[in-house]
Amino acid sequence: MSSNASPTNSAHFRWQELNDTSLHLNDGVKIKFKQVPADDDADQPVSDDGDSSIHCVVPRNKPAWISQHVFDTCKDRCEMISSSRYKNSDVVVFHAPTLYLGTPLKKYRGQTWVFHDMEPPSLVPNFKRWKRLFNWTLSYRRDADIFNPYSTFTRRTDAEKNDIHKIDWNNKTRNIGWIVSHCGVASQRLKYGEKLKQTIDVDAFGRCGKLHCPRGQWQECLGKYKFYASFENSLCTDYITEKSFRVFERNVDSIPVTRGAPDYSMFLPPGSFVNTRNFSSTSNLDDKPTVMKYFKWRRYYKANDQIDNGPVSIVLASSLIWRAIV
């Protein structure tokens, strides 16, 4: 990681790919949508009359964090309807991690089925009996038909460039802070954390640590720490979650220490984080950094949550599919 990397010139930080929705749709995917009947015509066949198509996305097994009113502020014409009425839907979105894997549902002619997953493969059931039923994938993976990362970065306007608070590094009295509540995970991050403690002080909050941080006050809890341990629960392709992004979204004045499988330079601003993969031993993490270079990115970008606000993933799918109409 070069200390002179500039967020405006780096070829690694592909901000356009993370924000230009026209780049998220694989070439050649075109769908003609039909009009969805109104509620009082629910049992009638889908009509081809007219050219004012309505796009309807239906999570067949809607998770609790997706509101029934998720499309209320959507700029495209779309709606959420009851999953029991998926027969009349142009597009059906299945939340893969919680899908019941009994006999596959009937797929009606002309429907597009979307495989929606924001979890690592180890937490997704086997879909052997559902072969050839899904048309598109909606996921954090960059090779998905609809790429939806946990967060994105957008350029700051000239006015916003001056709205950056100063960091009082003198108040940083501890080295690494860590909030972790899922203990026995595939990445063995607790084992790595114990090894890390042999060379540097690490304070763990949550169910897997000895310290307690009141709910909703994690930013205050991290105030005295120079670094934050952004360790993923799985080491999988492109799997970078809120563990890393939230530090950027909330402008936490701690340098994230990342540990995961992705090439983080494809997702995070250059020079803004410490990657454990770049070190031959954990003892190197105790090197004193030129602190402010890790926060230089704030003059150029701001981070935008794509999961808790919306959720944006379903709205993004609606927008992209709508724009694919021929």
Solvent accessible surface area in square Angstrom, and as a share of the most:
residue,aa,sasa,rsa
1,M,115,0.51
2,S,66,0.42
3,S,69,0.45
4,N,136,0.70
5,A,30,0.24
6,S,26,0.17
7,P,5,0.03
8,T,60,0.35
9,N,123,0.63
10,S,28,0.18
11,A,92,0.71
12,H,110,0.49
13,F,5,0.02
14,R,108,0.40
15,W,83,0.29
16,Q,98,0.44
17,E,32,0.14
18,L,5,0.03
19,N,43,0.22
20,D,47,0.24
21,T,34,0.20
22,S,80,0.52
23,L,96,0.48
24,H,11,0.05
25,L,36,0.18
26,N,72,0.37
27,D,145,0.75
28,G,73,0.71
29,V,31,0.18
30,K,132,0.56
31,I,29,0.15
32,K,122,0.52
33,F,4,0.02
34,K,75,0.32
35,Q,69,0.31
36,V,7,0.04
37,P,21,0.13
38,A,63,0.49
39,D,108,0.56
40,D,125,0.65
41,D,64,0.33
42,A,23,0.18
43,D,139,0.72
44,Q,102,0.45
45,P,110,0.69
46,V,49,0.28
47,S,43,0.28
48,D,107,0.56
49,D,110,0.57
50,G,69,0.66
51,D,131,0.68
52,S,53,0.34
53,S,11,0.07
54,I,51,0.26
55,H,0,0.00
56,C,0,0.00
57,V,0,0.00
58,V,0,0.00
59,P,3,0.02
60,R,67,0.25
61,N,33,0.17
62,K,78,0.33
63,P,15,0.09
64,A,109,0.85
65,W,113,0.40
66,I,1,0.00
67,S,53,0.34
68,Q,83,0.37
69,H,127,0.57
70,V,10,0.06
71,F,13,0.05
72,D,105,0.55
73,T,132,0.77
74,C,22,0.13
75,K,168,0.71
76,D,22,0.12
77,R,123,0.45
78,C,21,0.13
79,E,64,0.29
80,M,24,0.11
81,I,14,0.07
82,S,54,0.35
83,S,38,0.25
84,S,88,0.57
85,R,55,0.20
86,Y,22,0.08
87,K,117,0.50
88,N,12,0.06
89,S,4,0.03
90,D,13,0.07
91,V,0,0.00
92,V,0,0.00
93,V,1,0.00
94,F,0,0.00
95,H,14,0.06
96,A,0,0.00
97,P,29,0.18
98,T,84,0.49
99,L,17,0.08
100,Y,180,0.69
101,L,51,0.25
102,G,12,0.11
103,T,108,0.63
104,P,35,0.22
105,L,52,0.26
106,K,131,0.56
107,K,57,0.24
108,Y,56,0.21
109,R,239,0.87
110,G,61,0.59
111,Q,14,0.06
112,T,8,0.05
113,W,0,0.00
114,V,0,0.00
115,F,40,0.16
116,H,1,0.00
117,D,13,0.07
118,M,11,0.05
119,E,55,0.25
120,P,0,0.00
121,P,82,0.52
122,S,82,0.53
123,L,99,0.49
124,V,27,0.16
125,P,47,0.29
126,N,115,0.59
127,F,33,0.14
128,K,145,0.62
129,R,151,0.55
130,W,8,0.03
131,K,134,0.57
132,R,228,0.83
133,L,36,0.18
134,F,46,0.19
135,N,79,0.40
136,W,12,0.04
137,T,50,0.29
138,L,0,0.00
139,S,10,0.06
140,Y,5,0.02
141,R,84,0.31
142,R,77,0.28
143,D,94,0.49
144,A,8,0.06
145,D,23,0.12
146,I,0,0.00
147,F,6,0.02
148,N,0,0.00
149,P,5,0.03
150,Y,21,0.08
151,S,0,0.00
152,T,9,0.05
153,F,0,0.00
154,T,42,0.25
155,R,104,0.38
156,R,31,0.11
157,T,78,0.45
158,D,114,0.59
159,A,82,0.64
160,E,46,0.20
161,K,65,0.27
162,N,125,0.64
163,D,114,0.59
164,I,51,0.26
165,H,93,0.41
166,K,193,0.82
167,I,25,0.13
168,D,77,0.40
169,W,54,0.19
170,N,140,0.72
171,N,94,0.48
172,K,18,0.07
173,T,102,0.59
174,R,86,0.31
175,N,24,0.12
176,I,1,0.01
177,G,0,0.00
178,W,8,0.03
179,I,44,0.22
180,V,3,0.02
181,S,38,0.24
182,H,112,0.50
183,C,53,0.31
184,G,88,0.84
185,V,33,0.19
186,A,74,0.57
187,S,4,0.02
188,Q,107,0.48
189,R,2,0.01
190,L,53,0.26
191,K,146,0.62
192,Y,38,0.14
193,G,1,0.01
194,E,101,0.45
195,K,116,0.49
196,L,0,0.00
197,K,86,0.37
198,Q,146,0.65
199,T,57,0.33
200,I,11,0.06
201,D,44,0.23
202,V,13,0.07
203,D,21,0.11
204,A,11,0.09
205,F,14,0.06
206,G,27,0.26
207,R,180,0.66
208,C,27,0.16
209,G,25,0.24
210,K,201,0.85
211,L,78,0.39
212,H,150,0.67
213,C,20,0.12
214,P,53,0.33
215,R,240,0.88
216,G,71,0.68
217,Q,84,0.37
218,W,43,0.15
219,Q,73,0.32
220,E,123,0.55
221,C,24,0.14
222,L,1,0.00
223,G,40,0.38
224,K,94,0.40
225,Y,1,0.00
226,K,41,0.17
227,F,13,0.05
228,Y,14,0.05
229,A,1,0.01
230,S,0,0.00
231,F,2,0.01
232,E,2,0.01
233,N,28,0.14
234,S,5,0.03
235,L,85,0.42
236,C,29,0.17
237,T,74,0.43
238,D,19,0.10
239,Y,6,0.02
240,I,3,0.01
241,T,4,0.02
242,E,53,0.24
243,K,47,0.20
244,S,0,0.00
245,F,1,0.00
246,R,66,0.24
247,V,5,0.03
248,F,4,0.02
249,E,36,0.16
250,R,102,0.37
251,N,50,0.26
252,V,11,0.06
253,D,31,0.16
254,S,1,0.00
255,I,1,0.00
256,P,5,0.03
257,V,1,0.00
258,T,0,0.00
259,R,45,0.17
260,G,5,0.05
261,A,39,0.30
262,P,5,0.03
263,D,79,0.41
264,Y,1,0.00
265,S,28,0.18
266,M,30,0.14
267,F,2,0.01
268,L,0,0.00
269,P,0,0.00
270,P,19,0.12
271,G,8,0.08
272,S,2,0.01
273,F,10,0.04
274,V,9,0.05
275,N,13,0.07
276,T,15,0.09
277,R,152,0.55
278,N,94,0.48
279,F,65,0.27
280,S,114,0.73
281,S,55,0.35
282,T,13,0.07
283,S,52,0.34
284,N,48,0.24
285,L,10,0.05
286,D,61,0.31
287,D,95,0.49
288,K,156,0.66
289,P,36,0.23
290,T,102,0.59
291,V,28,0.16
292,M,108,0.48
293,K,58,0.25
294,Y,16,0.06
295,F,13,0.06
296,K,92,0.39
297,W,9,0.03
298,R,4,0.02
299,R,120,0.44
300,Y,50,0.19
301,Y,0,0.00
302,K,69,0.29
303,A,16,0.13
304,N,43,0.22
305,D,25,0.13
306,Q,25,0.11
307,I,32,0.16
308,D,95,0.49
309,N,96,0.49
310,G,42,0.40
311,P,5,0.03
312,V,39,0.22
313,S,0,0.00
314,I,0,0.00
315,V,36,0.21
316,L,21,0.10
317,A,0,0.00
318,S,0,0.00
319,S,10,0.07
320,L,4,0.02
321,I,0,0.00
322,W,51,0.18
323,R,117,0.43
324,A,1,0.01
325,I,48,0.24
326,V,110,0.63
